[in-house]
């Protein structure tokens, strides 16, 4: 009977492997999903269209002193775009603008 149990998983090993796999799935999904979301502009994300329209977001600011790059809500990313806390999904360009633009306050 002991030899048979060595060739198969016991209950503890099975649960441990299952819980490890279950814990790894959301982490892997977040990592890989976040990469694809970062690459997509808020202008391209269907669920963001109402927010884009409401905030009158544009990829190119008509006000040189007011861009996403110097806005309080902007976090720089890669390739001239980054994340805005006002948009749940997608990215905005450094040179973009919306009506909620707020001058970035430097930390003391």
N, C-alpha and C positions, 0 to 999 in steps of 0.2 A: 504494500500500500504506500509506503514511503517513496519508493522509486517512481510510482505513478504521479505523486504530487510534485516531484522535482521537475517533471517534464511539462507540467501545466502550471498556469498562473494560479496562485492562491488568491483568496478574496482580497486580502490587504494589497497585494501587488496590482491586482486588477483595478481596484478603486484608486490607488495612487496614480496609475497610468491614465485612467479616465479623467481624474480631476486635473492632472497636469495638462492633458490635451484640451480639456474644456477651458482652462484658464488661458492657454496660449492662443486660442482662436480669436477672441476679441482683440487681443493685443496685436496679432498679425493683421487682422482686418483694419484696425485703426492705422497701423503703419502704412499699409499698402493703399488703403482708401484715402488717407490724408494726402499722399503724394499725388494721386490723380486729381483730387479736389483742388490742390494748390495750383496745378497747372491750368485749371479752367478759370477763365475770367468770370466775374459776377454777371457780365453782360450775356454770357453763354448759359448760365445756370437758370433753367426754367423757373424754379421755385423762388429765385431772387428777383425776377422781373418786377413784381409789385414794389419791392423795396427800392430797386434801382430807379424806378419811375418816381416814387414818392420823394426820394432824396435828390432827384435830378442828377444822378451820377453820370459823369462823362469821363472817358479815358484821357482826355486832354483838357487841362484847365485853361480858361480864358483869363485867369488872374494869375500872373507869374509869381506873386508872393503867396498864393494860396494853392498848394498842391498836397496830394496825399503824403508825400515825403516829409512835409513839415506839419502834419496834422497829428493831434493828440491820439487819435484812434488808430493810427497806422503802425504796423510792425513790419519792418523790411524783410523781404524774402530773397529769392533768387531771380536774376534776369530782369531787373527793373520792375518787379511787381512784389506785392506783399499782402499781408492779411489786414483787413479792417475789422474792428470789433463790431461795427454796425451791420456787417454782412455775415450771416451765419455760415454761408457756403461761398466758395470761390475766392478769387484774388482781385485786387485792384492794382492799377499802375501807379508808379511813383509820381507821374505827372498828372494824375487824375484829380477830380474835384467833385464834391457834392455840397449841397446846401447846409450840411451839418459840420462843415469844416471848422475845426477849432485849433488855434495855434498851439503847437506842442510846447509844453512847459518843461524846461530842463530841470532835472532833479538837483537839489543843492548838494 
